[in-house]
Amino acid sequence: MNEPVIVVHGGAGDIPDSRDQPKFNGILAAIRKAHTVYKNTSSITDACQAAVECMEDDEAFNAGRGSVLNLKGEIEMEALIMEGKDMKAGSVTGVKNIAHPIALARKVMENTPHVFLMGSSANEFASKMGFETVSDDYLMTIHAKTALNNFLKSGGQPVTTEIGQGVGTVGAIGMDTNGHMVSCTSTGGITGKMAGRVGDTPVPGAGGYCDNNIGTISTTGHGDSIMRYCLAQKIMNRMENGEVPEIAAQKGCDSMSARVGGSAGAIVISKKGEVGIGFSSSKMAWAFLKDGIIHYGIKKGQYLTVAL
Ligand SMILES: NC(=O)C[C@H](N)C(=O)O
């Protein structure tokens, strides 16, 4: 393969139409950023991390700036990175006041003997690694505050607001020209979650997975369902058993919804470089780059293209 394959998502769920364009702008910017970084570094890990950081900076998404609020009105963020060569992984959960949880997950992968760090200890590690602290005011958007108010007013039922209950988790997966793969996912979780709630996103096999011998995946959607179903791992199993990524992603999400409820979406690349996009939610923002063309969409059956 002469070109890398890069796929991103900007969250699955009940996304109001008014949010489509900001999400398109964000996912297209993320793909372009990833492409530039890949050209400069030849590192698919750097490229996908950069794509996720680009969306963490963009308040159209529920990750980094724009993260949703827990029941106490706080932001607790989570992220996972996994590389497919040696199946190394790094995760964080319950982190506060940093701009790029995905960068911290990478530090866990590369600078500790562990996979997963949590809460204030993860924040202490961030300080040690030289991460700057950002204020709650920077991370907390009016959309996130409105979403929590609406959630509380409705007696704790999921409400579709401008940003939905938790839509807008972000992910980027990629394969370089040597077949090396990576998976990156970052989120603020779901609006009105209990303080300390851990979602699917930082859990390998649920929020993402990566193995150069099979493929790479990032998921999004109702995390408590995704975690119970081990959605990323289930989709890997389907590909290992010969399903093409498009079918594996869609059937994986549909089977999760049928078995445990909730809805989800997934982006997938197989070891052959084939791309799969699937979601059982009403929408998922996705985009991928292949042969100089960006393909993207958000509604079922929507398939748009634009030059890089
Ligand atoms: N929109 C999302 O993907 C939310 C995330 N999966 C969570 O439940 O924490």
PDBQT file of the ligand as one rigid body, heavy atoms in Angstrom, charges set to zero:
ROOT
HETATM    1  N1  LIG A 401     -20.710   9.116  23.086  1.00  0.00    +0.000 N 
HETATM    2  C1  LIG A 401     -19.987   8.209  23.603  1.00  0.00    +0.000 C 
HETATM    3  O1  LIG A 401     -19.393   7.490  22.826  1.00  0.00    +0.000 OA
HETATM    4  C2  LIG A 401     -19.974   8.042  25.077  1.00  0.00    +0.000 C 
HETATM    5  C3  LIG A 401     -19.055   6.995  25.619  1.00  0.00    +0.000 C 
HETATM    6  N2  LIG A 401     -19.049   5.761  24.864  1.00  0.00    +0.000 N 
HETATM    7  C4  LIG A 401     -19.438   6.682  27.056  1.00  0.00    +0.000 C 
HETATM    8  O2  LIG A 401     -20.447   6.075  27.290  1.00  0.00    +0.000 OA
HETATM    9  O3  LIG A 401     -18.741   7.085  27.930  1.00  0.00    +0.000 OA
ENDROOT
TORSDOF 0
